């Protein structure tokens, strides 16, 4: 099968096409023919070597941890999926990711693709959608009527987090550039803050929850807009516990937990139209296509999700 791999850490030029053997599913796995995958920051962070100590994977590494496609084979103990099923998933993090024509996926990480979504739309959802879902539902436990700040609302996680928070009944503020004001408001944001013209902490106060996607100084500033007893979660590093103590809030760093059952629940929101996929950019499945997609993702200015069309 065709795959795009890295054989060393480095910039986007280390991405190269390679022929590898088609994987064979274990007894609790299915083999998926991949129709589309998508780009997430973990892809280029791992490619660059930033995560090599946390995720010591063996070369060659196939990056990519989103897929949508069709089941073409099943392990002996697979019960809930059969050949021909259209599925989507955030597979396990290993060195055989989704920049490939086929992937073996654990059954418990798989969900049926919502019928109303294209494969490209479905591929944009699993990692970013589950990240947004788990930060809002599992970690901060957002309730109807609460005020939530979502950083970088036009991005892959932010654009889905706005919609999920609104489906819960929260009041949502978000940061974005002026170019994306109409976009984030269309997603459901109640309050838009142009991060280039104003500091969000000068505008907001007494918020219940902050969903941080940026880390660093922006994460630290996020503490200041919370009310005592508020909650902040970041997907970019670890929060400063001394700031949590100072502002009397709960602070967490979060790493996604792949979960097919939750992905199925998110799929129901997608099927009903409560959450809509946000495919902002599409590239072809090739070494050059993946290199261009990585370069765009690394700018932090991609709108919505970056999707790779495999067909």
Order of alpha helices (4+ residues) and beta strands (2+ residues): beta-beta-beta-alpha-beta-beta-beta-beta-beta-alpha-alpha-beta-alpha-beta-alpha-beta-alpha-beta-alpha-beta-alpha-beta-alpha-beta-alpha-beta
